[in-house]
Amino acid sequence: MEIIKDNYVEKEKKQKYLGKKGFLAFITLLSAFIPLSTDIYLPALPKMVESLNTNTSIVNLTLILFFAFYALGTILWGPLSDKYGRRTILIIGLTIYTIASISCVFSGNVYQLILFRILQAIGCGAATAVSTAIVKDSYSGRKLVTVLALVQSTAMLSPIISPVIGAMILSVLSWRGVFEVLGALGILTLAGSIAMEETIEKRYTGSIISSISNIGVVSRNRSFMSLLITFSIMSIPSMSFISASSYIFVDGFGLSPKVYSYYFAANAVFFLLGPLAYVKLSKHYNKIPYITIAYIVMAISGFSMFITGNLSPVIFMISLIPASFFGSLIRPQTTSIMLNQIPEETGAASSLINCALTLFGCIGMIVISSNFFNRIIIMGLMYLITSVISLILWLILSKKHEYNIV
């Protein structure tokens, strides 16, 4: 279905089996796979060190390597979905994810768990890489930005509830119960993939090698790559919080895993509110320089964290929340701007976006895992430095180019 609004065409495809609401719910679930696959077991990290008879650095590899191989997975799945279709790639990826999740339950040691987490990450890459492409296939114009915002915002429910669910599971089961839940999630989403009708209209007709090489074609688009680097840098501090949060609250501030999950959920609420706020505000105030304002606020937030974050868990959260809120507020806009630079090869572009966000995030996770410096101080410095760099790059790019911002 196509609707003409304000001199541009709004596209919205229908799904026979999932329906309009079911399709949106399915895309949201796909977009939430990363937080669901990581945040739900964050409360268990300190206990896993003891249970697996290892140390913090080794256990953190189950998180860091997950993100690294997830990023590599998205590089492959996106272009392959341009050739073989979104539905086929989802079914393959989610099958791998489900089997790996169940295998994690039976891990005999930390190294087996790391291996199965790597396989889980590769399968997970199909879900998130293809989800963005599915949105681009199915919607356009203002509708595209609105759906991106709604999906990304609703997907942020998972960081709110995941640590709480993880803490509840830990109260009755060991950390292995977390992966039983993820296995069930994989089965549910796999069923949704089977029910979904294909969304891509025109498939890539070249060879597999040529399909994957579309990553190179997209990466040679200077406008896209400049924006990609500019918008991905902020993943460094934001993902460092995911890696270090349980150690900051449980080991650093001495809170229980249950209380820690509430703090984590409180921060995630503002991730949820950000995209929703953008949808509301941009309808009436579309001329506001949201991206510029967001980077300024995040820099101030990082400086506050650096100065006062160690005083108490409440003060630390008050310093962090503005960065979380404004970082998520501009995400629908930045994603839309990047996708608009690539008329075709949407799967490859989607892969590069997810890959860049994750790889930059892994840098932050590795840095924050260091035991040589205070984690809160490091996080504050990362927010301050990356915000300033991103702001400078964005001001330079937006001055040179007039981007289509809807």
N, C-alpha and C positions, 0 to 999 in steps of 0.2 A: 504494500500500500504506500502511495506517495502523496504527500500534501505540500502544496506550495505556500510558503510563508515568507514574507519580507523578501521576495525575489530570489529565494533559494528553495531547493526541493528537500523536504523532509521525508526520509525513507523509514519504513517500519515493516519488517517482515513478520509474518504470522507463523506459529508453530502448531501443527495439527494435533499432536498428542500432549505436548506440555502446556499449550495455551499461553496467553500473554503473561499472566502472573507466574505461572509455573516456569516459564522460560527465564524470566527475570530472577526468580529464586534460584534456578539452576546455575545461571551465570554468576550470581552472587556467591554461591557455594564454591564454584571453581575459583573465583577470585580470592576466597578466604582460605584456600588450601595451605598456603605458606604459614599464616598465623596459627591455623588449627594444628598443623604438623609440628610446630615448634613451641608455641606458647603454652600448650596444654601440659607439657612435661617440664616446663621451667621450674615449678616448685619442687620437683623431684631431683634436680641437679645436685644439690648438696648431699642428699641421701644416697644418690647413685655412686658418689665417690667412695663411700663406705661400703655399699653393697657389692660393688664390683672390685673392691680392693685395689683401688688405683688412686690417682691424684686429680686435682681440679683441671690441670692443663689437658690431660688425656680425655677426660669426660667432656670438656669443652669442644673437643674435636668432633663429637657427635653432632654438635650444632654448627661449628664453623665449616666442616667438610660438607655437611648437608647443604648449606647455602652455596658453597663453591660449585658442587656438582649440579645443584639445581640450576645455577646460572648457565653452566655448560649444556645442560639438558634443554633449556629454552632455546639456545642457539640452533639446535638440531630440529626440535619439534615444530617451531614456527614455520620455517621454509618447507618442511615435509608436509605440513597441513595445507600449504598453498598448492601442492601437487596432488596429494591423496585425499584432501578434504579434512575439515575440522573433526567430523564425527569419527572417522577411522582412527585418527591420531589420538583422540581422547580415549577411545576404547583400549588401544594398545597401552598408552601411558598409564591409565588408571588400573589396568590389570597388573602391570609391574608394581605400581604403588601398593595395591592391596596385598599382593603376595609378600612384598618386602615388609609391610607393616606387621603382618602375621608372623613373619620370620623373626622380627625384633623381639617378639614375646618370648621366643625360645633361645635367645642369645645366651651362650655359655660364659662369655667373657666380654670385656669392653671392646676388644678388637673385632669380634663378630658383630657386635652391635653397631660399630662404626661402619662396617661393610654393608650391613642391611640398611642403615640410614642413608648411605650413598645411593643404593639402589632405589630406596624410597624417594630420595631427592630427584633422581633422574625421571622417575614416573611422575612426580609432582610437577616437574617443569612443563609437562604436556598440558596440565590443567590450567596453569596461570598464563602460559604463553598463548594458548589457543583462546582463552576466555576474552582477552582484549581484541583479538582478531574477530571473534564471533560478534562482539558488540559493533565493531566497524563494518562487518558484513551486513548487519541487520538494521542499523540506524545511520542517520546522517543529519547534518545541520545542527540546529539547537537541540534536537532530540538526542543526538549522539552525546553531546556534552551532559545533558540532563541524566541520561541513562548511566553514563560513566560515573557521574557524581553519586547517583543513588546506589549503584552497585558497589562502588568503592566505600561509600559511607556505611551501607548495610553490612558489607564484609568486615567492617571494623568492629562489629558486634563480637566477632570471634576472639579478638584479643581481650575483650571485656569478660567474656564468660569462660574462655579456655583455661586460664590459670585457676579460676574458681573451681571449674570442673576437675582440673588436675589435682587440686588440693583435696577435693571431696573423694576422688578415687584413691588418693594416698591414705586417706583416713580409714579405708576399709581394705585396700589392696596394696600391693607393692607397685613400683614404677612400671612393671610389666603390664599392669591393667590399663595403663595409658595407651599402650600400643594395641591392645585389644579393641579399644574404642576407635582408634584410627583405622584399624582393619575393617570395622563395621562401617565407618564413614566411606572408605574406599568402595565397598560393595554397593552402598546406597548411590554414590555418585556414578559408578559404573552403570547402574541401571538407568540413571537419568541420561547418560550418554547414548545408550542404546535407543532410548525413546526419542531423542532429539533428531529432528530432520536436518539434513545438511544445509548450511547457511551460505557457503561460498558459491557464487554464481559462475565464475570463470576460473577454472583451475589452470595451474601452470603446466604446460605440455612438454617441457624439456625433460632431460634426464634427471636422476636423483642428484648427481653431482652438480648439475646446473642449478637445480632447485636450491641446494644448500649454498651454492655460490652466490645466490641472490643476497645473502648477508653482505658479501663484498660490494654488490651493486648499491645496496642501501647505505653501506658505510662510506661510500664515495660521495654521498650527498652531503655537501659541506654544511648546508643550512640545518639539516637534520642532526648531524653529528655534533655541531656546535651547541645546539639546544640540548642534546642528549647529555653531553658532558656537564653543561651548566646546571641542568635540573637533577642530575644523578649524584652530584657531590654531597648533597645533604643527607644521603643515605649513610654516609660515614658515621656521623654522630647518632642518628636515629636508630640504626641497627646495633650500635654499640650498647645501647640501653637494653635491648633484648638479651644480649649475651651476658651483661653484667648485673642486671636488675636483681636476680635472686641472691647473688653474693653481696650486693650493696645492702639490701634490706634484711636478709637473714643473717649473714655473717657480720656485716658492718654495723647495722643498727640493732641487731639482736632480736628481730621480729620472728614470729612463727611463720611457717609456710602459708598458713591460712590467712593471716593478717597481711603478709606480703602480697598474696593474690588480690586483696582488696585494693591495695595501692596501685598495683599493675593495672587492674580493671579501671580505676579512677582515671588514670592517664589515658587509657584506651577510649574512654567515653569522649574525650576531646578529639581523638582521632575520628570518632564517629560523627561528631557534630560539625567538624570542619567542612567536608564536602556538602552537607546539608545547608550549612550557612552560606556557602558559595552559591548554591542554586537559588536560594531566596534573595540574596543581596544582588547578584548579577542581573536578575530580572529587572530590578529597579535602578541599580547603580552600576551599569555596565562600563562606565568610563573610569572607574576607580582603578588605580595601578596596584592591584592586589598582590602581584608577585613582588614588586619592589617593597611594599609595606611588610609583606611576610618575611622577607630576608632581614629587614631592619629589626623587626620584633624578635626573630630567632637569634640574632646577634646579641641583643640586649638580654635575652633569656640565658644564653650561654655565659655571658659575663656575670650575671646574677648567680648562676650555678657555681661558677668558679670561686666567687667570693664567699657565698653563704651556704652552699649546698650541704656542707658537712655538719651544719649545726644540729639538724634534726631531720627525720624522714618527711615531716610535713613541709618544712622549708625547702627541702630538696624538690618535692613535688610541685610546690608553688613556682619554683624557678623553671621546672621542666615543662609544665603544662602549656604555657604560651607557645613554646617552640613546637610542641606536638600539634596543637590546634592549628596554627598558621601553616605548618608544613603540610597537613592534610587538606587545609582549605584550598590551597592552590593546585593540588594534584590533578583534579579534573581538567583544569585550564591548561596546565603544562602538558598533560598527556594529549589533549586535543590539538594543541599547537604542534607538537612533534608529529602526530599522525597526519596532520594536514600537509606536511612537507613531502609525504610519500603517496602519490596517487595510486600506485599499485604495490605489489609485494608487501601487503599488510602484515602477513604472517611473519616475514623476515623482520619488518620494523618492530612488530610487537615483541619478537624474540630479543632484539637488541635492547629495547627499552627495559625489559625485565632482567636481562643479563647485566646490563650496566648498573642498574639500581642495586642488584645483589652483590656484584663484584666490589663496587665501592663500599657497600655495607660490610663486606667481609674484611676490608681494610680496618674499619672501625672496630670490628669484633676482635681482630687479632691484636690491635693496639690496646684495647681495654682489658684484654686477658692478661696483660703484663702485671706481675706482682710487685714491680719495682716502684710504682707510683700510686697515689690515691686515685681510685677509679672515678670518683665524682669530679675531682679537679681536672682529670684528663678529659672527661666527657664535656665539661664546661668549656674547656679550651677548644675542643673539636667543634662544638656548636658555634663558638665565636669566630674561629678562623674560617671554617667552611661557609658560614653565612656571608661573611665579608667578601670572600672570593666569588661566591655565586652572585652576589649583588653586583659586583663590578662587571662580571661577565655578562649578566643580563642587561645591564644598562648600556654596555657597548653594543650588544646584538640588537636590542630593541631600537637603538638609535640608527643603526645601519639598515634595518629591515622593518617593514610594516607587516606584522603578522595578523592573520585573520583570527581574531579573538571573539568567540561567541559566548 
